[in-house]
Amino acid sequence: MVIENQLELALRSAHTFLDGIDDEAEYTAGANIFLHGTRQRTKLQIDYILLQHSGVQTTYDHRVRMQLHVAF
């Protein structure tokens, strides 16, 4: 279904990697960029996450969400 005069775009990416140090910590990083717009308003949302895992325990958890709303 196409909704006239509306735009929606989402980009997502996530990766898991090792730090290369002897403690073998594993990191998970992800980003989500979402843009939604109509003739009257536009919303931009950016989510970012960085997790550090050591064994089965999460030792670092950093999450950020930014939003921008514009109405006209």
NUMITOR-822383 format. One line per field, with one value per atom (N, C-alpha, C, O, CB): atom name; residue number from 0; x, y, z; residue in one letter; chain. Coordinates in nm, 3 decimals. Glycine has a CB too. Example, Ala and Ser with C-alpha at 12.3 -4.5 7.8 and 13.67 -1.06 7.14 Angstrom:
2
vomar = c(N | CA | C | O | CB | N | CA | C | O | CB) $
kolfi = c(0 | 0 | 0 | 0 | 0 | 1 | 1 | 1 | 1 | 1) $
east = c(1.319 | 1.230 | 1.320 | 1.424 | 1.131 | 1.285 | 1.367 | 1.290 | 1.341 | 1.408) $
north = c(-0.569 | -0.450 | -0.330 | -0.332 | -0.447 | -0.225 | -0.106 | 0.003 | 0.114 | -0.060) $
up = c(0.780 | 0.780 | 0.780 | 0.846 | 0.905 | 0.708 | 0.714 | 0.787 | 0.804 | 0.572) $
torvo = c(a | a | a | a | a | s | s | s | s | s) $
mise = c(A | A | A | A | A | A | A | A | A | A) $
//
This chain:
72
vomar = c(N | CA | C | O | CB | N | CA | C | O | CB | N | CA | C | O | CB | N | CA | C | O | CB | N | CA | C | O | CB | N | CA | C | O | CB | N | CA | C | O | CB | N | CA | C | O | CB | N | CA | C | O | CB | N | CA | C | O | CB | N | CA | C | O | CB | N | CA | C | O | CB | N | CA | C | O | CB | N | CA | C | O | CB | N | CA | C | O | CB | N | CA | C | O | CB | N | CA | C | O | CB | N | CA | C | O | CB | N | CA | C | O | CB | N | CA | C | O | CB | N | CA | C | O | CB | N | CA | C | O | CB | N | CA | C | O | CB | N | CA | C | O | CB | N | CA | C | O | CB | N | CA | C | O | CB | N | CA | C | O | CB | N | CA | C | O | CB | N | CA | C | O | CB | N | CA | C | O | CB | N | CA | C | O | CB | N | CA | C | O | CB | N | CA | C | O | CB | N | CA | C | O | CB | N | CA | C | O | CB | N | CA | C | O | CB | N | CA | C | O | CB | N | CA | C | O | CB | N | CA | C | O | CB | N | CA | C | O | CB | N | CA | C | O | CB | N | CA | C | O | CB | N | CA | C | O | CB | N | CA | C | O | CB | N | CA | C | O | CB | N | CA | C | O | CB | N | CA | C | O | CB | N | CA | C | O | CB | N | CA | C | O | CB | N | CA | C | O | CB | N | CA | C | O | CB | N | CA | C | O | CB | N | CA | C | O | CB | N | CA | C | O | CB | N | CA | C | O | CB | N | CA | C | O | CB | N | CA | C | O | CB | N | CA | C | O | CB | N | CA | C | O | CB | N | CA | C | O | CB | N | CA | C | O | CB | N | CA | C | O | CB | N | CA | C | O | CB | N | CA | C | O | CB | N | CA | C | O | CB | N | CA | C | O | CB | N | CA | C | O | CB | N | CA | C | O | CB | N | CA | C | O | CB | N | CA | C | O | CB | N | CA | C | O | CB | N | CA | C | O | CB) $
kolfi = c(0 | 0 | 0 | 0 | 0 | 1 | 1 | 1 | 1 | 1 | 2 | 2 | 2 | 2 | 2 | 3 | 3 | 3 | 3 | 3 | 4 | 4 | 4 | 4 | 4 | 5 | 5 | 5 | 5 | 5 | 6 | 6 | 6 | 6 | 6 | 7 | 7 | 7 | 7 | 7 | 8 | 8 | 8 | 8 | 8 | 9 | 9 | 9 | 9 | 9 | 10 | 10 | 10 | 10 | 10 | 11 | 11 | 11 | 11 | 11 | 12 | 12 | 12 | 12 | 12 | 13 | 13 | 13 | 13 | 13 | 14 | 14 | 14 | 14 | 14 | 15 | 15 | 15 | 15 | 15 | 16 | 16 | 16 | 16 | 16 | 17 | 17 | 17 | 17 | 17 | 18 | 18 | 18 | 18 | 18 | 19 | 19 | 19 | 19 | 19 | 20 | 20 | 20 | 20 | 20 | 21 | 21 | 21 | 21 | 21 | 22 | 22 | 22 | 22 | 22 | 23 | 23 | 23 | 23 | 23 | 24 | 24 | 24 | 24 | 24 | 25 | 25 | 25 | 25 | 25 | 26 | 26 | 26 | 26 | 26 | 27 | 27 | 27 | 27 | 27 | 28 | 28 | 28 | 28 | 28 | 29 | 29 | 29 | 29 | 29 | 30 | 30 | 30 | 30 | 30 | 31 | 31 | 31 | 31 | 31 | 32 | 32 | 32 | 32 | 32 | 33 | 33 | 33 | 33 | 33 | 34 | 34 | 34 | 34 | 34 | 35 | 35 | 35 | 35 | 35 | 36 | 36 | 36 | 36 | 36 | 37 | 37 | 37 | 37 | 37 | 38 | 38 | 38 | 38 | 38 | 39 | 39 | 39 | 39 | 39 | 40 | 40 | 40 | 40 | 40 | 41 | 41 | 41 | 41 | 41 | 42 | 42 | 42 | 42 | 42 | 43 | 43 | 43 | 43 | 43 | 44 | 44 | 44 | 44 | 44 | 45 | 45 | 45 | 45 | 45 | 46 | 46 | 46 | 46 | 46 | 47 | 47 | 47 | 47 | 47 | 48 | 48 | 48 | 48 | 48 | 49 | 49 | 49 | 49 | 49 | 50 | 50 | 50 | 50 | 50 | 51 | 51 | 51 | 51 | 51 | 52 | 52 | 52 | 52 | 52 | 53 | 53 | 53 | 53 | 53 | 54 | 54 | 54 | 54 | 54 | 55 | 55 | 55 | 55 | 55 | 56 | 56 | 56 | 56 | 56 | 57 | 57 | 57 | 57 | 57 | 58 | 58 | 58 | 58 | 58 | 59 | 59 | 59 | 59 | 59 | 60 | 60 | 60 | 60 | 60 | 61 | 61 | 61 | 61 | 61 | 62 | 62 | 62 | 62 | 62 | 63 | 63 | 63 | 63 | 63 | 64 | 64 | 64 | 64 | 64 | 65 | 65 | 65 | 65 | 65 | 66 | 66 | 66 | 66 | 66 | 67 | 67 | 67 | 67 | 67 | 68 | 68 | 68 | 68 | 68 | 69 | 69 | 69 | 69 | 69 | 70 | 70 | 70 | 70 | 70 | 71 | 71 | 71 | 71 | 71) $
east = c(0.083 | 0.000 | 0.089 | 0.184 | -0.095 | 0.058 | 0.133 | 0.052 | -0.064 | 0.169 | 0.112 | 0.047 | 0.106 | 0.226 | 0.066 | 0.022 | 0.068 | 0.129 | 0.079 | -0.047 | 0.235 | 0.303 | 0.360 | 0.357 | 0.206 | 0.412 | 0.473 | 0.604 | 0.614 | 0.378 | 0.706 | 0.837 | 0.877 | 0.860 | 0.943 | 0.929 | 0.978 | 1.104 | 1.106 | 0.869 | 1.208 | 1.337 | 1.396 | 1.398 | 1.433 | 1.444 | 1.508 | 1.637 | 1.638 | 1.412 | 1.744 | 1.873 | 1.916 | 1.913 | 1.980 | 1.956 | 1.998 | 2.128 | 2.152 | 1.888 | 2.212 | 2.338 | 2.378 | 2.362 | 2.449 | 2.430 | 2.476 | 2.593 | 2.592 | 2.361 | 2.691 | 2.810 | 2.857 | 2.839 | 2.923 | 2.917 | 2.980 | 3.126 | 3.158 | 2.908 | 3.216 | 3.359 | 3.433 | 3.383 | 3.414 | 3.554 | 3.640 | 3.739 | 3.772 | 3.715 | 3.788 | 3.881 | 4.027 | 4.111 | 3.868 | 4.060 | 4.196 | 4.289 | 4.409 | 4.252 | 4.234 | 4.314 | 4.290 | 4.192 | 4.276 | 4.380 | 4.373 | 4.242 | 4.205 | 4.485 | 4.170 | 4.046 | 3.933 | 3.827 | 4.003 | 3.955 | 3.860 | 3.720 | 3.620 | 3.853 | 3.713 | 3.582 | 3.522 | 3.592 | 3.595 | 3.394 | 3.322 | 3.235 | 3.172 | 3.235 | 3.231 | 3.153 | 3.044 | 3.062 | 3.244 | 2.931 | 2.822 | 2.789 | 2.762 | 2.695 | 2.792 | 2.760 | 2.649 | 2.647 | 2.886 | 2.557 | 2.446 | 2.398 | 2.413 | 2.332 | 2.341 | 2.286 | 2.157 | 2.144 | 2.388 | 2.064 | 1.936 | 1.905 | 1.900 | 1.821 | 1.886 | 1.850 | 1.714 | 1.694 | 1.958 | 1.620 | 1.482 | 1.438 | 1.448 | 1.387 | 1.389 | 1.339 | 1.197 | 1.172 | 1.430 | 1.105 | 0.965 | 0.916 | 0.932 | 0.878 | 0.855 | 0.812 | 0.682 | 0.651 | 0.917 | 0.606 | 0.485 | 0.494 | 0.595 | 0.354 | 0.390 | 0.389 | 0.388 | 0.438 | 0.268 | 0.334 | 0.319 | 0.433 | 0.462 | 0.191 | 0.498 | 0.601 | 0.704 | 0.678 | 0.536 | 0.820 | 0.928 | 0.986 | 1.001 | 1.039 | 1.019 | 1.079 | 1.207 | 1.207 | 0.980 | 1.316 | 1.443 | 1.479 | 1.484 | 1.555 | 1.505 | 1.542 | 1.669 | 1.680 | 1.427 | 1.766 | 1.892 | 1.912 | 1.916 | 2.013 | 1.925 | 1.954 | 2.095 | 2.133 | 1.848 | 2.171 | 2.306 | 2.324 | 2.279 | 2.414 | 2.388 | 2.410 | 2.551 | 2.599 | 2.304 | 2.617 | 2.746 | 2.743 | 2.728 | 2.865 | 2.758 | 2.759 | 2.893 | 2.951 | 2.643 | 2.943 | 3.064 | 3.025 | 2.961 | 3.176 | 3.063 | 3.032 | 3.164 | 3.260 | 2.950 | 3.165 | 3.277 | 3.218 | 3.157 | 3.360 | 3.235 | 3.167 | 3.018 | 2.978 | 3.194 | 2.936 | 2.791 | 2.741 | 2.621 | 2.719 | 2.832 | 2.793 | 2.817 | 2.919 | 2.872 | 2.721 | 2.737 | 2.806 | 2.750 | 2.599 | 2.927 | 3.005 | 2.997 | 3.036 | 3.149 | 2.947 | 2.933 | 2.810 | 2.795 | 3.062 | 2.724 | 2.600 | 2.578 | 2.547 | 2.478 | 2.593 | 2.576 | 2.475 | 2.497 | 2.713 | 2.363 | 2.257 | 2.219 | 2.205 | 2.132 | 2.203 | 2.168 | 2.054 | 2.055 | 2.291 | 1.955 | 1.847 | 1.834 | 1.817 | 1.711 | 1.842 | 1.825 | 1.705 | 1.689 | 1.954 | 1.622 | 1.506 | 1.498 | 1.529 | 1.377 | 1.455 | 1.432 | 1.296 | 1.274 | 1.546 | 1.207 | 1.074 | 1.063 | 1.093 | 0.961 | 1.018 | 0.996 | 0.855 | 0.816 | 1.101 | 0.777 | 0.640 | 0.628 | 0.681 | 0.535 | 0.557 | 0.537 | 0.403 | 0.368 | 0.648) $
north = c(-0.117 | 0.000 | 0.125 | 0.133 | -0.001 | 0.219 | 0.344 | 0.456 | 0.477 | 0.378 | 0.527 | 0.642 | 0.767 | 0.791 | 0.643 | 0.844 | 0.961 | 1.065 | 1.087 | 1.023 | 1.129 | 1.237 | 1.192 | 1.268 | 1.350 | 1.072 | 1.022 | 0.954 | 0.884 | 0.924 | 0.975 | 0.915 | 0.842 | 0.895 | 1.023 | 0.722 | 0.646 | 0.572 | 0.506 | 0.547 | 0.584 | 0.523 | 0.469 | 0.540 | 0.624 | 0.346 | 0.287 | 0.218 | 0.142 | 0.186 | 0.245 | 0.181 | 0.116 | 0.180 | 0.283 | -0.010 | -0.081 | -0.154 | -0.206 | -0.180 | -0.158 | -0.230 | -0.277 | -0.204 | -0.141 | -0.399 | -0.452 | -0.548 | -0.622 | -0.525 | -0.545 | -0.630 | -0.677 | -0.608 | -0.554 | -0.793 | -0.846 | -0.872 | -0.928 | -0.977 | -0.832 | -0.847 | -0.866 | -0.831 | -0.726 | -0.923 | -0.943 | -0.828 | -0.766 | -1.079 | -0.800 | -0.688 | -0.726 | -0.636 | -0.632 | -0.854 | -0.896 | -0.894 | -0.914 | -0.809 | -0.872 | -0.871 | -1.004 | -1.073 | -0.749 | -1.040 | -1.172 | -1.200 | -1.316 | -1.184 | -1.095 | -1.122 | -1.168 | -1.209 | -0.998 | -1.160 | -1.207 | -1.150 | -1.220 | -1.358 | -1.023 | -0.958 | -0.948 | -0.929 | -0.816 | -0.961 | -0.953 | -0.828 | -0.797 | -1.082 | -0.757 | -0.634 | -0.650 | -0.716 | -0.514 | -0.590 | -0.583 | -0.436 | -0.364 | -0.665 | -0.393 | -0.254 | -0.253 | -0.334 | -0.177 | -0.161 | -0.152 | -0.009 | 0.073 | -0.241 | 0.019 | 0.152 | 0.137 | 0.048 | 0.242 | 0.225 | 0.227 | 0.373 | 0.457 | 0.162 | 0.403 | 0.538 | 0.530 | 0.453 | 0.599 | 0.609 | 0.604 | 0.745 | 0.837 | 0.542 | 0.762 | 0.891 | 0.872 | 0.786 | 0.950 | 0.952 | 0.943 | 1.085 | 1.173 | 0.871 | 1.106 | 1.242 | 1.247 | 1.158 | 1.312 | 1.351 | 1.384 | 1.531 | 1.597 | 1.352 | 1.582 | 1.725 | 1.813 | 1.926 | 1.757 | 1.764 | 1.845 | 1.829 | 1.923 | 1.811 | 1.715 | 1.694 | 1.590 | 1.509 | 1.648 | 1.597 | 1.504 | 1.457 | 1.537 | 1.569 | 1.329 | 1.273 | 1.201 | 1.118 | 1.176 | 1.231 | 1.163 | 1.100 | 1.170 | 1.260 | 0.970 | 0.899 | 0.821 | 0.750 | 0.805 | 0.833 | 0.760 | 0.684 | 0.744 | 0.856 | 0.553 | 0.468 | 0.411 | 0.369 | 0.353 | 0.409 | 0.354 | 0.268 | 0.306 | 0.467 | 0.155 | 0.066 | 0.008 | -0.029 | -0.048 | 0.000 | -0.066 | -0.151 | -0.098 | 0.037 | -0.281 | -0.374 | -0.445 | -0.478 | -0.477 | -0.470 | -0.549 | -0.673 | -0.663 | -0.468 | -0.790 | -0.916 | -0.983 | -0.987 | -1.010 | -1.034 | -1.113 | -1.243 | -1.245 | -1.038 | -1.349 | -1.474 | -1.458 | -1.418 | -1.515 | -1.488 | -1.474 | -1.343 | -1.316 | -1.592 | -1.263 | -1.141 | -1.018 | -1.008 | -1.128 | -0.925 | -0.798 | -0.701 | -0.666 | -0.742 | -0.658 | -0.572 | -0.424 | -0.340 | -0.616 | -0.391 | -0.252 | -0.242 | -0.320 | -0.201 | -0.147 | -0.130 | 0.019 | 0.093 | -0.195 | 0.062 | 0.204 | 0.214 | 0.162 | 0.269 | 0.283 | 0.298 | 0.445 | 0.513 | 0.211 | 0.491 | 0.631 | 0.635 | 0.564 | 0.712 | 0.720 | 0.746 | 0.896 | 0.970 | 0.682 | 0.941 | 1.083 | 1.097 | 1.018 | 1.144 | 1.196 | 1.220 | 1.368 | 1.454 | 1.173 | 1.394 | 1.530 | 1.532 | 1.458 | 1.580 | 1.617 | 1.632 | 1.774 | 1.871 | 1.602 | 1.784 | 1.914 | 1.916 | 1.829 | 1.942 | 2.016 | 2.032 | 2.167 | 2.267 | 2.018 | 2.168 | 2.294 | 2.295 | 2.393 | 2.317) $
up = c(0.000 | 0.000 | 0.000 | 0.077 | 0.121 | -0.085 | -0.093 | -0.030 | -0.066 | -0.240 | 0.063 | 0.126 | 0.061 | 0.069 | 0.282 | -0.001 | -0.074 | 0.020 | 0.131 | -0.154 | -0.026 | 0.048 | 0.182 | 0.279 | 0.071 | 0.188 | 0.311 | 0.276 | 0.176 | 0.387 | 0.359 | 0.340 | 0.467 | 0.577 | 0.302 | 0.453 | 0.568 | 0.527 | 0.423 | 0.622 | 0.607 | 0.577 | 0.707 | 0.807 | 0.508 | 0.705 | 0.824 | 0.781 | 0.684 | 0.896 | 0.852 | 0.829 | 0.960 | 1.065 | 0.777 | 0.953 | 1.075 | 1.048 | 0.939 | 1.122 | 1.150 | 1.139 | 1.278 | 1.376 | 1.075 | 1.288 | 1.416 | 1.390 | 1.292 | 1.493 | 1.477 | 1.462 | 1.599 | 1.699 | 1.388 | 1.602 | 1.723 | 1.691 | 1.585 | 1.772 | 1.780 | 1.754 | 1.885 | 1.992 | 1.677 | 1.878 | 1.994 | 2.003 | 1.902 | 1.985 | 2.126 | 2.143 | 2.117 | 2.110 | 2.282 | 2.104 | 2.075 | 2.195 | 2.181 | 1.968 | 2.314 | 2.437 | 2.507 | 2.479 | 2.530 | 2.599 | 2.664 | 2.736 | 2.750 | 2.761 | 2.783 | 2.856 | 2.763 | 2.810 | 2.933 | 2.633 | 2.532 | 2.550 | 2.535 | 2.535 | 2.583 | 2.592 | 2.453 | 2.354 | 2.658 | 2.448 | 2.321 | 2.323 | 2.425 | 2.296 | 2.213 | 2.203 | 2.099 | 1.997 | 2.168 | 2.127 | 2.030 | 2.011 | 2.107 | 2.079 | 1.886 | 1.854 | 1.751 | 1.659 | 1.802 | 1.768 | 1.674 | 1.659 | 1.749 | 1.719 | 1.543 | 1.518 | 1.439 | 1.355 | 1.441 | 1.467 | 1.398 | 1.366 | 1.455 | 1.485 | 1.239 | 1.196 | 1.129 | 1.035 | 1.098 | 1.178 | 1.130 | 1.094 | 1.175 | 1.237 | 0.972 | 0.925 | 0.875 | 0.790 | 0.813 | 0.927 | 0.888 | 0.862 | 0.946 | 0.997 | 0.747 | 0.717 | 0.640 | 0.561 | 0.639 | 0.664 | 0.589 | 0.552 | 0.579 | 0.672 | 0.493 | 0.459 | 0.584 | 0.579 | 0.373 | 0.694 | 0.814 | 0.915 | 0.989 | 0.881 | 0.919 | 1.021 | 0.975 | 0.886 | 1.154 | 1.039 | 1.011 | 1.145 | 1.237 | 0.921 | 1.154 | 1.275 | 1.236 | 1.144 | 1.349 | 1.304 | 1.287 | 1.420 | 1.522 | 1.236 | 1.422 | 1.545 | 1.518 | 1.418 | 1.593 | 1.609 | 1.598 | 1.729 | 1.836 | 1.569 | 1.721 | 1.837 | 1.820 | 1.710 | 1.852 | 1.928 | 1.926 | 2.051 | 2.159 | 1.919 | 2.036 | 2.150 | 2.142 | 2.035 | 2.153 | 2.257 | 2.269 | 2.395 | 2.505 | 2.271 | 2.380 | 2.493 | 2.498 | 2.394 | 2.481 | 2.619 | 2.638 | 2.717 | 2.822 | 2.710 | 2.667 | 2.732 | 2.775 | 2.698 | 2.638 | 2.896 | 2.943 | 2.996 | 3.103 | 3.054 | 2.921 | 2.955 | 2.929 | 2.820 | 3.102 | 3.029 | 3.014 | 3.076 | 3.075 | 3.079 | 3.130 | 3.201 | 3.112 | 3.044 | 3.333 | 3.113 | 3.044 | 3.139 | 3.243 | 2.994 | 3.104 | 3.193 | 3.156 | 3.236 | 3.191 | 3.039 | 2.997 | 2.907 | 2.814 | 2.922 | 2.936 | 2.861 | 2.838 | 2.931 | 2.937 | 2.715 | 2.681 | 2.568 | 2.458 | 2.640 | 2.594 | 2.494 | 2.484 | 2.585 | 2.531 | 2.363 | 2.339 | 2.238 | 2.138 | 2.287 | 2.265 | 2.168 | 2.151 | 2.249 | 2.215 | 2.028 | 1.996 | 1.903 | 1.810 | 1.932 | 1.928 | 1.843 | 1.809 | 1.890 | 1.911 | 1.687 | 1.640 | 1.571 | 1.476 | 1.545 | 1.620 | 1.561 | 1.505 | 1.574 | 1.666 | 1.381 | 1.319 | 1.264 | 1.186 | 1.205 | 1.305 | 1.256 | 1.188 | 1.235 | 1.372 | 1.076 | 1.003 | 0.935 | 0.869 | 0.901) $
torvo = c(m | m | m | m | m | v | v | v | v | v | i | i | i | i | i | e | e | e | e | e | n | n | n | n | n | q | q | q | q | q | l | l | l | l | l | e | e | e | e | e | l | l | l | l | l | a | a | a | a | a | l | l | l | l | l | r | r | r | r | r | s | s | s | s | s | a | a | a | a | a | h | h | h | h | h | t | t | t | t | t | f | f | f | f | f | l | l | l | l | l | d | d | d | d | d | g | g | g | g | g | i | i | i | i | i | d | d | d | d | d | d | d | d | d | d | e | e | e | e | e | a | a | a | a | a | e | e | e | e | e | y | y | y | y | y | t | t | t | t | t | a | a | a | a | a | g | g | g | g | g | a | a | a | a | a | n | n | n | n | n | i | i | i | i | i | f | f | f | f | f | l | l | l | l | l | h | h | h | h | h | g | g | g | g | g | t | t | t | t | t | r | r | r | r | r | q | q | q | q | q | r | r | r | r | r | t | t | t | t | t | k | k | k | k | k | l | l | l | l | l | q | q | q | q | q | i | i | i | i | i | d | d | d | d | d | y | y | y | y | y | i | i | i | i | i | l | l | l | l | l | l | l | l | l | l | q | q | q | q | q | h | h | h | h | h | s | s | s | s | s | g | g | g | g | g | v | v | v | v | v | q | q | q | q | q | t | t | t | t | t | t | t | t | t | t | y | y | y | y | y | d | d | d | d | d | h | h | h | h | h | r | r | r | r | r | v | v | v | v | v | r | r | r | r | r | m | m | m | m | m | q | q | q | q | q | l | l | l | l | l | h | h | h | h | h | v | v | v | v | v | a | a | a | a | a | f | f | f | f | f) $
mise = c(A | A | A | A | A | A | A | A | A | A | A | A | A | A | A | A | A | A | A | A | A | A | A | A | A | A | A | A | A | A | A | A | A | A | A | A | A | A | A | A | A | A | A | A | A | A | A | A | A | A | A | A | A | A | A | A | A | A | A | A | A | A | A | A | A | A | A | A | A | A | A | A | A | A | A | A | A | A | A | A | A | A | A | A | A | A | A | A | A | A | A | A | A | A | A | A | A | A | A | A | A | A | A | A | A | A | A | A | A | A | A | A | A | A | A | A | A | A | A | A | A | A | A | A | A | A | A | A | A | A | A | A | A | A | A | A | A | A | A | A | A | A | A | A | A | A | A | A | A | A | A | A | A | A | A | A | A | A | A | A | A | A | A | A | A | A | A | A | A | A | A | A | A | A | A | A | A | A | A | A | A | A | A | A | A | A | A | A | A | A | A | A | A | A | A | A | A | A | A | A | A | A | A | A | A | A | A | A | A | A | A | A | A | A | A | A | A | A | A | A | A | A | A | A | A | A | A | A | A | A | A | A | A | A | A | A | A | A | A | A | A | A | A | A | A | A | A | A | A | A | A | A | A | A | A | A | A | A | A | A | A | A | A | A | A | A | A | A | A | A | A | A | A | A | A | A | A | A | A | A | A | A | A | A | A | A | A | A | A | A | A | A | A | A | A | A | A | A | A | A | A | A | A | A | A | A | A | A | A | A | A | A | A | A | A | A | A | A | A | A | A | A | A | A | A | A | A | A | A | A | A | A | A | A | A | A | A | A | A | A | A | A | A | A | A | A | A | A | A | A | A | A | A | A | A | A | A | A | A | A) $
//
